[in-house]
Amino acid sequence: MKRTGVFCVCTAMLALAGAAEAQSGRLSLEGRGGISLPTGQLEDGGASSGFSAALDMMYNLRPWLSAFGGVSRDEFDGDFSSTGLQAGAKLIMMERGSVMPWATAGFLMQELNADGAESGLEPGFEGGAGADIAISPRFSLSPAVRYRAYDAGILPGEIEARYFVLTLGAHLHLR
């Protein structure tokens, strides 16, 4: 199951990359760091806020639409962590000078580690909103909030992994 999930995510990322490259050739990289804020069963199970990090590759399909794929790790105090892959789309709402508000939607393949027990890769979704604030023509800062959700099957039962992530990203246009 784990290999199938990784294969599906990687195949989707390559397909999006090929389509994007054929249309515009615009490639960028975004690294993010921030704080993970658990809700629901994660919070009830003893998880509290912790560190979040992610790295995404993005391809511009249109001036207002990008496809992305990458990796992330969200840590929670209380021996909980979530690690995995994400892929999706970023929609640029409008451009106001050097600020471009945006929204994202995508799917996840995440693994929850809770007190040493691992769930295996589980499918889920994420949605977010933020803004790219241009520092130069090729570099911008990107504050954002994201909501992530998936069901993690850890014995003796299933944990609903639901949490918010507040991040500050560094977005670099490569070509």
N, C-alpha and C positions, 0 to 999 in steps of 0.2 A: 504494500500500500504506500509506504513512504517513497519508494523509488518511482512509482506511478505518479504520485503527486508532484514530485520534483520534476519529472519528465514533462508533465503537462504544463507547469508554470514556465519552465525553460523554453518549451516549444512555442508557447504563446508570446513570450518576450522576443524570441527570434523572429516570429512572424510579424509582430508589430514593428520591430526594428527594420525589417526588409521593406515593408510598406512605407514606412516613414522615410527611409533613405531614398527610395525611388521617387518620392514626391518632393522633398525639399532639401535633404542632406543636412539638416540642422540637428546637431548633437550637443547635449549638455549633461553635466554631472552635478548632483546636489548631495551634500552631506548635511545631516541634521543631528543636533543634540538637544536634549531637553529633559522633561519630567513626565513620568507615567503616573496617571491617577486612576486607581482601580475603582470599580463600582460593583454593585450586586454581590454575587457569590464570591468573587475574588476578595472584595473588601470584607465581607462577612467571614471568610476563611482566614483572615489575619493578614492579608496583603495590605501594605500601605504604599505611599508614593515612593518612587525610585527613579533611577536614571534611564533615559531612552536614547538610542543612537540608531541612525539609518543612513544608507547610501543608495541613491537611485540614479539610474541612467535614463535620460529623457530624449525623445525624438519628436521634433516638431512635425506634425502632420499638416497643419495649417497655421497661420499666424496666431490663431485663437485656440488651437487644440494640440496637445502633446500626449504621446503615449509614454508610460514609464514602467520600469521594472527594477527591482532591487532587493536588498536584504535589510533586516532590522532586528534589533534586540531591545526588549523592554524589560527592565528589572524592577522588582517591587521589594521593598523591605519586608521581611517575614518569609524568606526562602521561596519566593515565587519568581519565575522569569518566563518570558515568551520570546522565542527566536524563530525566524523563518523568512519567507519570501513574500513579496507583494508585486502586483502588476495592475495597471489601470490607466485611466485617462485624466488629464488635467485640462480644465476649461478656463481660459482667460476671459473674465467678464467684460472688462473694458480697460483702456489705458488712460490714466490721468497723470500726465507729465511723467515723472519717474516712478510712479506707483501703479502696479498692475494687480488688482484683486483677482483671485482665482478660487475655484472649487475643484476637488478631486473625488473620484469614486473608483473603487477597485476591489480586487479579490486578494485573499491571503491564503497562504499555506503556512500555518504556524504550529509550533510545538510548545506546549506548556510544561514547565518543570515546576513541580510543587513538592517541597520537602523531599527531594531526591527521586520522586516518581515522574516519569516522562510520558506524555500523551501520544507521541508520534505526531507526524504532520497531519493537521486537521484543516479543512477548508473554512473560510470565513470571508468577511467583507470589511472594508474601511471606507470612510467618507471624511472629507476635511475641507477646510477653508483657510485662506491666508492671503498674503500679498507678496509680490516680488518688488523690492525697493531697489532700484538701480543705483549702484555706486559708480559704475563705469559701463560702457557699452557691452562688455563681456561678463561683468560680475554684479551680482545682486545679493542682498540679504533677504531672507524669506521667513518671517514669523508665521506660525500656523497653529491651528488646533485640529486634531484628528480624533475620530471615534473608531475603535476597532472592536470587532465581535467575532467569536467563534466558539464552538462547543468542544471542549477537550475531554476525551475519554480517558480518565485516570481512575484506576481501581481504587476504591470499591464502587465508584459511580462516575457521573459526568459532571464536569464543572463548566458553567457558562462563563467564559473569559470575555468580559466586557470592560473596556477602559478608555479613558481619554488620554491623549498625548499632546502636551504643549511643547513646541519646539522652536528653535531658531536655526535656520538653514543657511548655508553658503552655496549659492547657485552660480556655476561657471559654464559659460557657453564655449564649447571647444572648437566648433567650426561654424 
